[in-house]
């Protein structure tokens, strides 16, 4: 076997998150791995490739704890929609996708992520009525072609959204009930068979793309299906990922269906473990957080999407206090409109600071930055390989340009990555020792060609999905009044911003 090529990165300033410092350091790489970190002038073999990082701040590649690759072709399609309206719009936003569309949508997201300093993602990709080996391979190939890492978890369910929300189907007029009958999902055994087939013959792992299992929302899955997903994840040693307590409507539905929180129900089934990741977790209560923390589970905190869909503000401090591993995610571009991890770090910091005047409990910039690197990496099951610039870890490194206006002056690198950086100072991005972005140019994908193909796909899908859009307009009227009604039911926790003000205002008016 050929000896791994050596590379030395010289003259850069290496971020120390907790020390809020970035001393100068040289980094020696052997192949895709960090071999040594030392003071400037670190000894390197004469044949080592030299990368000049003078005037650059080096930080670990950001890790997106939760996204949806199918959302990228639906970027910016909607404005004022709740989570439940977004789910209603699924066939309009994601319908009629060809294999090429699935690849394109994934390529758009991966290109955006690496250009904005993100080197790995947990992608809950969706296919209707069930996942296919070809679809998953197309999505995975896009990540491999861009050169970024991913854990792909096909979103699966065997109960349609309209059947999963108690009382919703009965509220629809008979003609619309018939229409939504077309949204029936595959029987769970068919979905399990497809996932097993994909897991069994998966070839993209050596290119950094792995598979996991994602029963999409607990009450959209029968008990038998959830247990089958758990068995798959155990049999193949994969992660499990689910949208839990994302909206208040989900929590109310959970109580009606199981007489408990969704987390308590999943825990009773044996699903909560170090391999389990909760997406969003906005409406988790203290008991839920304790269960997750005690079992070593993760939560991907997606503040941009949580606010965008009106779901509220998750309690990141409560999660950390309960020893839950917290990652940061962007969610899909169909409901958060970009894949910018810097923006979501800033929002995670800001969201904690509007939750009360007790500033000692606010989330610090080092906690946010650790969540977006080591926290998300652990959620992906890659915590021992990525998320840190340390000896033995993969060389996933972002080079920020210190001459960029975001960094003039550079006072505190940890604070400024979270509060000042927006992705525009990303100069170069390395994944596994290989430059993917250099001098602001993506080296692996022709963006001009990607834009041309995406526009053709967009125009075709817009025409093909017109009937689905018309159906959404009708269904939206019912869902848009019924679900907010559920969300107004009393609950022992409150995650809506400003609702105390509304209550006080209502009392004052009375």
C-alpha positions, -999 to +999 in steps of 0.1 A: +000+000+000+013+035-008+023+056+021-002+083+031+008+117+016+019+143+042+007+178+043+017+207+066-006+237+073+017+266+083+011+301+098-025+298+107-042+308+139-058+277+155-091+283+174-092+272+211-130+274+217-129+274+255-099+297+259-115+322+235-081+324+218-065+315+185-027+311+189-005+306+159+001+269+152+013+245+125-007+213+117+009+181+102-015+158+084-009+122+074-034+114+046-068+125+059-059+126+096-042+151+119-009+137+129+006+165+149-001+200+161+028+223+172+043+257+174+051+276+141+081+259+124+068+223+133+091+198+117+076+182+085+090+157+060+107+174+030+082+159+006+052+173+026+028+195+007+027+230+023-005+250+027+001+286+036-025+296+062-011+330+071-039+355+079-064+326+084-083+315+115-087+278+115-117+261+132-132+226+130-157+220+102-192+227+114-215+197+116-252+201+107-271+180+132-304+180+112-313+188+077-334+175+048-318+173+013-351+171-005-359+206+008-333+224-013-353+224-045-382+239-025-361+268-010-382+299-004-415+285-017-435+294+014-437+322+040-462+320+069-466+283+075-467+263+106-451+228+108-485+212+102-491+234+071-456+225+059-465+188+062-497+194+044-477+210+016-455+179+012-469+166-021-468+201-036-433+209-025-417+175-031-439+158-056-429+143-090-392+141-081-371+121-105-339+104-095-320+133-110-340+158-090-332+139-058-295+141-067-297+178-077-315+188-045-289+170-024-261+186-044-275+221-039-276+216-001-241+200+001-226+228-021-242+255+001-230+238+033-194+234+024-192+270+010-205+281+045-180+261+065-200+229+072-183+196+065-208+170+077-246+166+080-273+144+094-297+143+065-333+130+069-341+126+033-377+119+021-392+098-006-428+090-011-444+065-005-413+049+009-375+050+006-357+034-024-322+021-027-318+041-059-331+073-043-308+070-013-278+062-035-285+093-056-287+115-025-255+099-010-236+102-043-243+140-043-226+143-009-197+121-021-194+142-053-192+175-033-167+159-009-186+163+023-195+137+050-231+127+056-253+104+076-284+097+055-315+086+074-345+080+052-377+095+068-402+067+072-438+065+085-468+042+080-495+067+091-503+098+070-502+132+086-540+135+084-545+102+103-518+111+128-534+142+142-564+132+163-597+146+149-582+162+118-594+137+092-630+140+106-628+177+101-621+174+064-652+175+040-657+140+024-643+151-010-610+162+007-609+130+028-610+111-005-582+134-019-559+128+010-565+091+007-539+093-021-513+103+006-514+068+020-479+056+028-464+021+021-472-006+047-444-006+072-429-040+062-423-026+026-404+004+040-384-018+064-375-042+035-362-012+014-341+002+043-327-033+050-318-036+013-301-002+014-282-010+046-271-044+034-255-033+002-244+002+010-212+011-008-207+049-001-194+044+035-158+045+023-166+079+007-178+092+041-216+087+035-233+064+060-269+053+066-292+056+097-329+051+104-355+078+109-390+070+119-400+105+110-424+115+138-434+090+165-472+093+162-469+090+124-455+054+130-474+024+144-459+008+174-448-023+153-431+001+129-411+019+156-400-014+170-390-026+135-369+006+131-353+000+164-344-035+154-329-023+121-308+002+139-295-024+164-289-050+137-269-027+115-253-005+143-268+028+130-282+059+145-319+065+151-333+100+145-369+113+150-388+146+151-399+147+187-419+175+204-411+198+175-445+215+178-470+218+206-495+201+183-472+170+183-472+170+221-510+173+224-513+145+198-489+123+218-509+128+251-541+119+233-526+088+217-503+074+244-514+092+276-478+104+280-451+125+263-437+113+231-403+109+248-418+087+276-435+066+249-403+061+229-383+054+261-408+027+270-402+011+236-365+011+243-356+036+216-338+062+238-301+054+239-267+071+230-276+063+193-309+082+195-312+118+183-343+140+188-348+166+161-360+200+175-372+190+210-388+224+214-416+211+237-396+186+258-404+190+295-380+185+324-388+148+327-382+143+290-349+160+292-339+139+322-348+107+303-327+118+273-298+129+294-298+097+316-297+075+285-270+095+267-292+107+239-288+138+217-310+167+206-304+187+174-314+222+183-326+240+151-334+275+163-339+291+128-365+265+118-382+265+152-388+302+149-396+302+112-424+277+116-437+293+148-429+263+170-413+283+198-379+284+215-363+252+228-347+252+262-311+246+254-300+254+289-324+229+303-311+203+279-274+209+289-284+209+326-299+175+321-267+163+305-283+158+270-258+160+242-268+190+221-260+196+185-270+224+162-289+220+129-303+241+100-334+219+092-344+218+055-342+247+032-380+243+024-387+257+059-355+275+070-345+287+035-308+283+039-281+258+051-261+283+071-247+269+103-232+302+113-266+318+112-280+290+134-252+293+159-260+330+162-297+323+166-290+296+192-271+322+212-298+349+207-327+326+214-314+317+248-309+354+257-346+364+251-358+337+275-354+357+307-333+383+325-312+357+344-281+362+323-260+336+341-283+310+325-279+323+290-260+300+265-224+311+260-207+313+226-183+284+236-214+262+244-229+271+210-197+265+191-191+232+208-227+221+201-222+229+164-190+209+162-184+181+188-221+180+198-235+175+163-205+151+155-216+129+184-252+129+173-240+117+139-221+089+156-188+104+145-178+121+177-145+102+178-135+112+143-147+147+135-157+180+153-122+188+167-089+199+154-069+174+174-043+147+168-060+115+156-091+134+143-100+137+106-086+169+090-120+187+085-108+223+088-124+257+079-100+286+070-116+320+077-101+351+061-089+375+089-087+403+064-125+400+058-145+429+073-162+404+097-128+400+114-116+436+115-106+437+144-103+402+158-110+406+195-124+373+206-124+344+180-150+323+198-175+352+203-169+364+167-175+330+150-208+328+167-219+365+167-200+381+138-194+354+112-221+348+086-202+325+061-189+353+040-153+351+054-150+314+046-119+313+024-111+276+021-126+243+035-108+211+038-125+177+044-103+148+053-071+166+042-086+175+008-094+210-003-131+212-013-133+250-013-102+271-021-101+309-022-139+310-020-143+286-050-160+252-048-136+229-065-158+199-069-190+213-085-196+237-114-221+261-097-231+277-130-241+243-145-258+234-112-279+266-114-289+258-150-300+222-141-318+234-110-338+260-129-349+234-155-360+211-126-377+240-108-398+250-139-408+214-146-417+206-110-437+239-107-459+228-137-462+191-125-471+201-090-498+227-098-527+203-090-510+194-057-506+231-049-543+237-056-552+208-032-528+223-006-547+257-008-580+238+001-565+216+028-545+245+043-578+263+052-588+233+075-553+225+088-545+261+093-575+266+117-577+231+133-540+227+143-535+261+159-567+253+179-549+222+193-518+243+200-539+266+222-548+238+246-533+242+281-500+225+287-477+225+318-448+241+298-447+271+275-422+276+247-439+304+228-420+337+229-441+366+241-471+344+251-469+356+288-473+391+274-504+379+255-519+363+286-512+394+307-527+416+279-558+394+278-563+396+316-558+434+314-584+436+287-608+415+307 
